């Protein structure tokens, strides 16, 4: 079994938020349609497989989101769904819609995905100067690394050495 490691790309020189990079773990395939793992809150849908969270948004009306791709699955209660098109969402919005099992956006190799915050915390191996905190950001509740208590956009922020 590979050792799971977490690194932070602070995106120095760019306005982008820091990116959490997880290595030593493979992102599973999209959930099987027949597997009853999907949950719904409003138009937000999620499925948790191990530490990974798959998610999307739809109001149920056919759209051209994801090129009009078909989205089908089974909710935990056994009912099935099928949509034409859907829209991507983001971890911060999912954390508002689902109060349990918060997630954080991460990248695993070339794949951007959502991962359970508890899993990231378990493998967080930075000294106390670098922490992962959740905070309200507009309509979202996001988790983002900070250095010495400051986030990248703060005027007091300094990059770790």
Residue frames as a rotation matrix with the C-alpha (Angstrom) as fourth column:
UNK 1
0.581 0.814 0.000 0.00
0.814 -0.581 0.000 0.00
0.000 0.000 -1.000 0.00
UNK 2
-0.146 -0.617 0.773 1.28
0.563 -0.694 -0.448 3.46
0.813 0.370 0.449 -0.89
UNK 3
-0.474 -0.058 -0.879 1.94
0.803 -0.437 -0.405 6.04
-0.361 -0.898 0.253 1.77
UNK 4
0.457 0.703 0.546 -0.57
0.818 -0.572 0.052 8.86
0.349 0.423 -0.836 1.48
UNK 5
-0.538 -0.648 -0.539 1.01
0.766 -0.643 0.007 12.30
-0.351 -0.409 0.842 1.50
UNK 6
0.667 0.733 0.132 -0.44
0.739 -0.630 -0.237 15.77
-0.090 0.256 -0.962 1.29
UNK 7
-0.596 -0.802 -0.037 1.33
0.776 -0.587 0.232 18.77
-0.207 0.109 0.972 -0.20
UNK 8
0.497 0.716 -0.490 0.18
0.503 -0.698 -0.510 22.34
-0.707 0.007 -0.707 -0.69
UNK 9
-0.393 -0.480 0.784 0.79
0.897 -0.388 0.212 24.22
0.202 0.787 0.583 -3.89
UNK 10
-0.214 0.273 -0.938 0.51
0.594 -0.725 -0.347 27.79
-0.775 -0.632 -0.007 -2.62
UNK 11
0.454 0.372 0.810 0.21
0.890 -0.234 -0.392 29.04
0.044 0.898 -0.437 -6.23
UNK 12
0.099 -0.528 -0.843 2.93
0.439 -0.738 0.513 31.60
-0.893 -0.421 0.159 -5.54
UNK 13
-0.866 -0.436 -0.244 2.92
0.041 -0.549 0.835 34.31
-0.498 0.713 0.493 -8.16
UNK 14
-0.687 0.717 0.118 -0.73
0.282 0.114 0.953 33.67
0.669 0.688 -0.281 -9.04
UNK 15
-0.544 0.581 0.605 -3.99
-0.775 -0.623 -0.099 34.98
0.320 -0.524 0.790 -7.60
UNK 16
0.109 0.611 -0.784 -5.38
-0.228 0.783 0.579 31.43
0.968 0.116 0.225 -7.31
UNK 17
0.641 0.168 0.749 -6.18
-0.767 0.120 0.630 29.91
0.016 -0.979 0.205 -3.93
UNK 18
-0.479 -0.837 0.264 -3.74
-0.842 0.523 0.131 27.28
-0.248 -0.160 -0.956 -2.65
UNK 19
0.384 0.540 -0.749 -4.30
-0.715 0.687 0.128 23.77
0.584 0.486 0.650 -3.99
UNK 20
0.134 -0.262 0.956 -4.17
-0.774 0.575 0.265 20.71
-0.619 -0.775 -0.126 -1.74
UNK 21
0.137 -0.200 -0.970 -2.43
-0.826 0.518 -0.223 17.87
0.547 0.832 -0.094 -3.56
UNK 22
0.433 0.101 0.895 -2.93
-0.683 0.686 0.253 14.30
-0.588 -0.721 0.366 -2.32
UNK 23
-0.048 -0.540 -0.840 -0.54
-0.877 0.426 -0.223 11.57
0.478 0.726 -0.494 -3.43
UNK 24
-0.907 -0.405 0.117 -0.48
-0.416 0.816 -0.402 7.81
0.068 -0.413 -0.908 -2.87
UNK 25
-0.399 0.847 0.352 -4.20
0.138 0.434 -0.890 7.21
-0.907 -0.306 -0.290 -3.44
UNK 26
-0.964 0.094 0.247 -6.24
0.252 0.047 0.966 6.54
0.079 0.994 -0.069 -6.57
UNK 27
-0.525 0.840 -0.137 -9.55
-0.743 -0.531 -0.408 8.23
-0.415 -0.113 0.903 -7.33
UNK 28
-0.540 0.370 0.756 -12.21
0.315 0.922 -0.226 5.55
-0.780 0.116 -0.615 -7.87
UNK 29
-0.855 0.327 0.401 -14.46
0.394 -0.090 0.915 5.41
0.336 0.941 -0.052 -10.92
UNK 30
-0.583 0.751 0.311 -17.77
-0.732 -0.651 0.200 7.27
0.353 -0.111 0.929 -10.98
UNK 31
-0.565 0.358 0.743 -20.33
-0.506 0.562 -0.655 5.37
-0.652 -0.746 -0.136 -8.85
UNK 32
-0.957 0.280 0.077 -22.12
0.265 0.736 0.623 2.42
0.118 0.617 -0.778 -10.42
UNK 33
-0.554 0.801 0.227 -25.76
-0.499 -0.538 0.680 3.27
0.667 0.263 0.697 -11.29
UNK 34
0.250 0.728 -0.638 -27.17
0.059 0.646 0.761 0.40
0.966 -0.228 0.119 -9.25
UNK 35
-0.494 -0.518 -0.699 -25.18
0.718 0.211 -0.663 1.12
0.491 -0.829 0.268 -6.08
UNK 36
0.536 0.830 0.155 -27.49
0.573 -0.493 0.655 2.87
0.620 -0.262 -0.739 -3.56
UNK 37
-0.172 -0.714 -0.679 -25.09
0.980 -0.196 -0.041 5.55
-0.104 -0.672 0.733 -2.34
UNK 38
-0.605 -0.070 0.793 -26.45
0.398 -0.890 0.225 8.85
0.690 0.451 0.566 -3.65
UNK 39
-0.227 0.528 -0.818 -27.93
0.852 -0.298 -0.429 11.50
-0.471 -0.795 -0.382 -1.38
UNK 40
-0.276 0.222 0.935 -29.81
0.670 -0.654 0.353 14.66
0.690 0.724 0.031 -2.34
UNK 41
-0.216 0.244 -0.945 -30.27
0.748 -0.581 -0.321 18.05
-0.627 -0.777 -0.058 -0.68
UNK 42
0.257 0.365 -0.895 -32.29
-0.397 -0.804 -0.442 20.43
-0.881 0.469 -0.062 -2.83
UNK 43
0.925 0.049 -0.376 -30.72
-0.376 0.230 -0.897 20.05
0.043 0.972 0.231 -6.29
UNK 44
0.001 -0.999 0.046 -27.34
-0.982 -0.010 -0.187 19.02
0.188 -0.045 -0.981 -4.88
UNK 45
0.938 0.244 -0.246 -26.38
-0.236 0.970 0.060 15.34
0.254 0.002 0.967 -5.18
UNK 46
-0.003 -0.981 0.195 -23.45
-0.987 -0.028 -0.156 13.50
0.159 -0.193 -0.968 -3.59
UNK 47
0.912 0.096 -0.399 -22.04
-0.051 0.991 0.121 10.00
0.407 -0.090 0.909 -3.31
UNK 48
0.345 -0.806 0.481 -19.25
-0.928 -0.217 0.302 9.10
-0.138 -0.551 -0.823 -0.88
UNK 49
0.885 -0.221 -0.409 -16.82
0.086 0.942 -0.325 6.31
0.457 0.252 0.853 -1.77
UNK 50
0.100 -0.845 -0.526 -14.12
0.963 0.215 -0.163 5.92
0.251 -0.490 0.835 0.86
UNK 51
-0.285 -0.256 -0.924 -12.61
0.622 -0.782 0.025 9.39
-0.729 -0.568 0.382 1.35
UNK 52
-0.979 -0.135 0.152 -13.83
0.201 -0.533 0.822 10.65
-0.030 0.836 0.549 -2.05
UNK 53
-0.161 0.951 -0.265 -17.02
0.295 -0.210 -0.932 12.57
-0.942 -0.228 -0.247 -2.70
UNK 54
-0.813 0.062 0.579 -18.64
0.572 -0.101 0.814 12.75
0.109 0.993 0.046 -6.13
UNK 55
-0.217 0.758 -0.615 -21.13
0.501 -0.454 -0.737 15.57
-0.838 -0.468 -0.281 -6.56
UNK 56
-0.851 0.052 0.523 -23.20
0.447 -0.453 0.771 17.59
0.277 0.890 0.362 -9.00
UNK 57
-0.606 0.688 -0.400 -26.18
-0.084 -0.554 -0.828 19.93
-0.791 -0.468 0.393 -9.16
UNK 58
-0.878 0.430 0.208 -29.38
0.244 0.031 0.969 19.71
0.411 0.902 -0.132 -11.16
UNK 59
-0.624 0.769 0.142 -32.89
-0.677 -0.441 -0.589 21.10
-0.390 -0.464 0.796 -10.84
UNK 60
-0.280 0.473 0.835 -34.10
0.163 0.881 -0.445 18.00
-0.946 0.012 -0.324 -12.72
UNK 61
0.756 0.531 -0.383 -34.72
-0.239 -0.322 -0.916 19.81
-0.610 0.784 -0.117 -16.00
UNK 62
0.544 -0.578 0.609 -32.78
0.814 0.539 -0.216 18.64
-0.204 0.613 0.764 -19.09
UNK 63
0.736 -0.403 -0.543 -29.72
-0.340 -0.915 0.218 20.82
-0.585 0.024 -0.811 -19.72
UNK 64
0.814 -0.556 -0.169 -26.56
-0.019 0.265 -0.964 20.82
0.581 0.788 0.206 -21.78
UNK 65
0.486 -0.647 0.588 -24.37
-0.859 -0.229 0.458 20.75
-0.162 -0.727 -0.667 -18.65
UNK 66
-0.205 -0.686 0.698 -21.49
-0.348 0.717 0.604 18.30
-0.915 -0.120 -0.386 -19.09
UNK 67
-0.850 -0.147 -0.506 -22.40
-0.520 0.076 0.851 18.27
-0.087 0.986 -0.141 -22.79
UNK 68
0.085 0.979 -0.183 -25.88
-0.959 0.131 0.253 16.93
0.272 0.154 0.950 -22.02
UNK 69
-0.733 -0.478 -0.484 -24.39
-0.346 0.874 -0.340 13.77
0.586 -0.082 -0.806 -20.52
UNK 70
0.378 0.858 -0.349 -26.73
-0.167 0.434 0.885 11.28
0.911 -0.277 0.307 -18.85
UNK 71
-0.698 -0.484 0.527 -26.53
-0.604 0.003 -0.797 11.15
0.384 -0.875 -0.294 -15.04
UNK 72
0.406 0.831 -0.379 -28.15
-0.421 0.539 0.730 8.11
0.811 -0.137 0.568 -13.44
UNK 73
-0.760 -0.650 -0.021 -27.88
-0.285 0.362 -0.888 6.46
0.584 -0.669 -0.460 -10.07
UNK 74
0.164 0.763 -0.626 -29.64
0.454 0.505 0.734 5.09
0.876 -0.405 -0.263 -7.04
UNK 75
0.051 -0.057 0.997 -30.37
-0.707 -0.707 -0.004 6.98
0.706 -0.705 -0.076 -3.84
UNK 76
-0.859 -0.463 0.221 -29.72
-0.460 0.505 -0.731 5.35
0.227 -0.729 -0.646 -0.47
UNK 77
-0.311 0.826 0.470 -33.47
-0.628 0.193 -0.754 4.68
-0.714 -0.529 0.459 -0.08
UNK 78
-0.439 0.046 0.897 -33.46
0.403 0.903 0.151 2.59
-0.803 0.428 -0.415 -3.30
UNK 79
0.727 0.683 -0.077 -35.19
0.248 -0.365 -0.897 5.07
-0.640 0.633 -0.435 -5.62
UNK 80
-0.162 -0.782 0.603 -33.44
0.908 0.121 0.401 5.72
-0.386 0.612 0.690 -8.90
UNK 81
0.477 0.263 -0.838 -32.79
-0.040 -0.947 -0.320 8.91
-0.878 0.187 -0.441 -10.83
UNK 82
-0.161 -0.546 0.822 -31.79
0.934 0.186 0.306 9.86
-0.320 0.817 0.480 -14.35
UNK 83
0.507 0.233 -0.830 -31.04
0.088 -0.972 -0.219 13.36
-0.857 0.038 -0.513 -15.61
UNK 84
0.456 -0.420 0.784 -29.93
0.862 -0.009 -0.506 14.77
0.220 0.907 0.358 -18.94
UNK 85
-0.062 -0.585 0.809 -27.15
0.162 -0.806 -0.570 17.20
0.985 0.095 0.144 -18.20
UNK 86
0.724 0.143 -0.675 -26.25
0.689 -0.122 0.714 18.54
0.020 -0.982 -0.186 -14.80
UNK 87
0.626 -0.543 0.559 -23.89
-0.266 -0.823 -0.501 21.17
0.733 0.165 -0.660 -13.53
UNK 88
-0.226 -0.785 -0.577 -20.72
0.599 0.355 -0.718 20.89
0.768 -0.508 0.390 -11.56
UNK 89
0.919 0.367 0.143 -20.73
0.112 -0.591 0.799 22.34
0.378 -0.718 -0.585 -8.10
UNK 90
-0.096 -0.970 0.222 -17.93
-0.286 -0.187 -0.940 22.97
0.954 -0.154 -0.259 -5.63
UNK 91
-0.419 -0.152 -0.895 -16.99
0.648 0.640 -0.412 21.63
0.636 -0.753 -0.169 -2.22
UNK 92
-0.998 -0.027 -0.050 -17.85
0.054 -0.722 -0.690 24.89
-0.018 -0.691 0.722 -0.45
UNK 93
-0.401 0.913 -0.067 -21.41
-0.841 -0.338 0.422 24.84
0.363 0.226 0.904 -1.77
UNK 94
0.000 0.354 -0.935 -21.84
0.007 0.935 0.354 21.15
1.000 -0.007 -0.002 -0.92
UNK 95
-0.763 -0.373 -0.528 -20.76
0.510 0.155 -0.846 21.90
0.397 -0.915 0.072 2.69
UNK 96
-0.814 0.563 0.140 -23.69
-0.572 -0.738 -0.359 24.32
-0.099 -0.372 0.923 2.99
UNK 97
-0.037 0.856 -0.516 -26.19
-0.821 0.268 0.505 21.87
0.570 0.442 0.692 1.47
UNK 98
0.521 0.100 -0.848 -25.01
0.259 0.928 0.268 18.85
0.813 -0.359 0.458 3.49
UNK 99
0.646 -0.207 0.735 -24.19
-0.668 -0.619 0.413 19.64
0.369 -0.758 -0.538 7.13
UNK 100
0.694 -0.414 0.589 -22.38
-0.198 0.677 0.709 16.33
-0.692 -0.609 0.387 7.76
UNK 101
0.306 -0.654 0.692 -19.21
0.728 0.629 0.272 14.97
-0.613 0.421 0.668 6.19
UNK 102
0.746 -0.081 -0.661 -17.69
-0.310 -0.921 -0.237 18.24
-0.590 0.382 -0.712 4.98
UNK 103
0.570 -0.524 0.633 -15.42
0.787 0.570 -0.236 18.09
-0.237 0.633 0.737 1.96
UNK 104
0.271 -0.592 -0.759 -12.47
-0.241 -0.805 0.543 19.99
-0.932 0.035 -0.361 0.58
UNK 105
0.968 -0.016 -0.251 -11.38
-0.249 0.093 -0.964 20.40
0.039 0.996 0.086 -3.04
UNK 106
0.212 -0.933 0.291 -8.14
-0.267 0.231 0.935 18.50
-0.940 -0.276 -0.200 -3.72
UNK 107
0.527 -0.108 -0.843 -6.15
-0.825 0.175 -0.538 17.29
0.206 0.979 0.004 -6.68
UNK 108
0.378 -0.402 0.834 -4.94
-0.162 0.858 0.487 13.71
-0.911 -0.320 0.259 -7.02
UNK 109
-0.427 -0.569 0.703 -2.51
0.699 0.286 0.656 13.70
-0.574 0.771 0.276 -9.90
UNK 110
-0.987 0.050 0.150 -4.33
0.077 -0.676 0.733 15.30
0.138 0.735 0.664 -12.81
UNK 111
-0.221 0.970 -0.100 -7.82
0.593 0.215 0.776 14.80
0.774 0.112 -0.623 -11.30
UNK 112
-0.825 0.121 0.553 -9.56
-0.450 -0.732 -0.512 17.51
0.343 -0.671 0.658 -9.26
UNK 113
-0.185 0.752 -0.633 -12.06
0.352 0.652 0.672 16.01
0.918 -0.099 -0.385 -6.83
UNK 114
0.294 0.332 0.896 -13.69
-0.748 -0.504 0.432 16.35
0.595 -0.797 0.100 -3.43
UNK 115
-0.335 -0.441 -0.833 -12.32
0.254 0.809 -0.530 14.58
0.907 -0.389 -0.159 -0.40
UNK 116
0.696 0.617 -0.367 -13.65
0.475 -0.012 0.880 14.23
0.539 -0.787 -0.302 3.15
UNK 117
0.418 -0.517 0.747 -12.08
-0.579 -0.785 -0.220 16.79
0.700 -0.341 -0.627 5.49
UNK 118
0.779 -0.101 0.618 -11.67
-0.526 0.431 0.733 14.10
-0.341 -0.896 0.283 8.19
UNK 119
0.809 -0.494 0.319 -9.48
0.574 0.781 -0.246 12.08
-0.128 0.382 0.915 5.82
UNK 120
0.416 -0.664 0.621 -7.33
0.218 -0.591 -0.777 15.08
0.883 0.459 -0.101 4.92
UNK 121
0.554 -0.168 0.815 -6.99
-0.757 -0.509 0.410 15.97
0.347 -0.844 -0.409 8.63
UNK 122
0.918 -0.152 0.366 -5.90
-0.069 0.848 0.525 12.40
-0.390 -0.508 0.768 9.39
UNK 123
0.495 -0.744 0.449 -3.04
0.867 0.453 -0.207 12.66
-0.049 0.492 0.869 6.88
UNK 124
0.848 -0.178 0.500 -2.16
-0.072 -0.972 -0.223 16.34
0.526 0.153 -0.837 7.49
UNK 125
0.557 -0.717 -0.419 1.55
0.831 0.489 0.265 16.25
0.015 -0.496 0.868 8.34
UNK 126
0.136 -0.480 0.866 2.47
0.288 -0.818 -0.498 19.93
0.948 0.317 0.027 8.49
UNK 127
-0.768 -0.370 -0.523 3.84
0.611 -0.178 -0.771 21.75
0.192 -0.912 0.363 11.52
UNK 128
-0.090 0.835 -0.543 1.40
0.887 -0.181 -0.426 23.90
-0.454 -0.520 -0.724 13.47
UNK 129
-0.611 -0.180 -0.771 2.21
-0.054 -0.962 0.268 27.00
-0.790 0.206 0.578 11.36
UNK 130
-0.782 0.372 -0.500 0.18
-0.552 -0.043 0.832 25.52
0.288 0.927 0.240 8.47
UNK 131
-0.715 0.612 0.340 -3.40
0.027 0.510 -0.860 24.58
-0.699 -0.605 -0.381 9.26
UNK 132
-0.796 0.587 0.150 -6.59
0.267 0.118 0.956 23.65
0.544 0.801 -0.251 7.45
UNK 133
-0.779 0.560 -0.283 -9.56
0.114 -0.317 -0.942 25.67
-0.617 -0.765 0.184 8.64
UNK 134
-0.308 0.783 0.540 -13.15
0.926 0.118 0.358 25.95
0.216 0.611 -0.762 7.53
UNK 135
-0.699 0.114 -0.706 -14.68
0.218 -0.906 -0.362 29.39
-0.681 -0.407 0.609 7.07
UNK 136
0.430 0.893 0.136 -17.65
0.574 -0.154 -0.804 31.13
-0.697 0.424 -0.578 5.51
UNK 137
-0.767 -0.611 -0.195 -16.83
0.188 -0.505 0.843 32.57
-0.613 0.610 0.502 2.08
UNK 138
-0.714 0.620 -0.326 -19.88
-0.662 -0.446 0.602 34.27
0.228 0.646 0.729 0.57
UNK 139
0.390 0.921 -0.001 -22.52
-0.900 0.381 0.211 31.56
0.195 -0.081 0.977 0.11
UNK 140
0.388 -0.341 -0.856 -19.95
-0.080 0.913 -0.400 28.78
0.918 0.224 0.327 0.55
UNK 141
0.782 -0.352 0.514 -18.28
-0.535 0.045 0.844 27.15
-0.320 -0.935 -0.153 3.53
UNK 142
0.680 -0.594 -0.430 -14.75
-0.266 0.346 -0.900 26.35
0.683 0.726 0.077 2.39
UNK 143
0.801 -0.599 0.008 -11.72
0.253 0.349 0.902 24.62
-0.543 -0.720 0.431 3.83
UNK 144
0.785 -0.571 0.240 -8.43
0.025 -0.358 -0.934 26.22
0.619 0.739 -0.267 2.93
UNK 145
0.228 -0.774 -0.591 -4.88
0.956 0.292 -0.014 26.01
0.183 -0.562 0.806 4.23
UNK 146
0.906 -0.061 0.419 -3.49
-0.094 -0.994 0.059 29.02
0.413 -0.092 -0.906 6.02
UNK 147
0.017 -0.960 -0.280 -0.04
0.687 0.215 -0.694 29.97
0.726 -0.181 0.663 7.25
UNK 148
-0.873 -0.391 -0.292 0.40
0.460 -0.456 -0.762 31.45
0.165 -0.799 0.578 10.73
UNK 149
-0.349 0.844 -0.407 -3.37
0.608 -0.127 -0.784 32.00
-0.713 -0.521 -0.469 10.89
UNK 150
-0.139 0.265 -0.954 -3.58
-0.514 -0.843 -0.159 34.04
-0.846 0.469 0.253 7.68
UNK 151
0.471 0.377 0.797 -5.12
0.514 0.618 -0.596 33.04
-0.717 0.690 0.098 4.35
UNK 152
-0.301 -0.709 0.637 -3.45
0.921 -0.044 0.387 33.78
-0.246 0.704 0.667 1.05
UNK 153
0.102 0.423 0.900 -5.67
0.705 -0.669 0.235 36.79
0.702 0.611 -0.367 0.33
UNK 154
0.826 0.194 -0.529 -4.99
0.548 -0.498 0.672 38.44
-0.133 -0.845 -0.518 3.71
UNK 155
0.768 -0.552 0.324 -2.60
-0.292 -0.753 -0.590 41.41
0.570 0.359 -0.740 3.71
UNK 156
0.402 -0.611 0.681 -0.64
-0.876 -0.040 0.481 39.83
-0.267 -0.790 -0.552 6.59
UNK 157
0.949 0.040 0.311 -0.12
0.017 0.984 -0.178 36.52
-0.313 0.175 0.933 4.73
UNK 158
0.048 -0.944 -0.325 3.45
-0.962 -0.132 0.240 35.31
-0.270 0.301 -0.915 4.13
UNK 159
0.594 0.100 -0.798 4.44
-0.500 0.824 -0.268 32.20
0.630 0.558 0.539 2.21
UNK 160
0.870 -0.337 0.360 5.94
-0.135 0.539 0.831 29.36
-0.474 -0.772 0.424 4.25
UNK 161
0.119 -0.925 -0.360 9.63
-0.955 -0.205 0.213 28.79
-0.271 0.318 -0.908 3.71
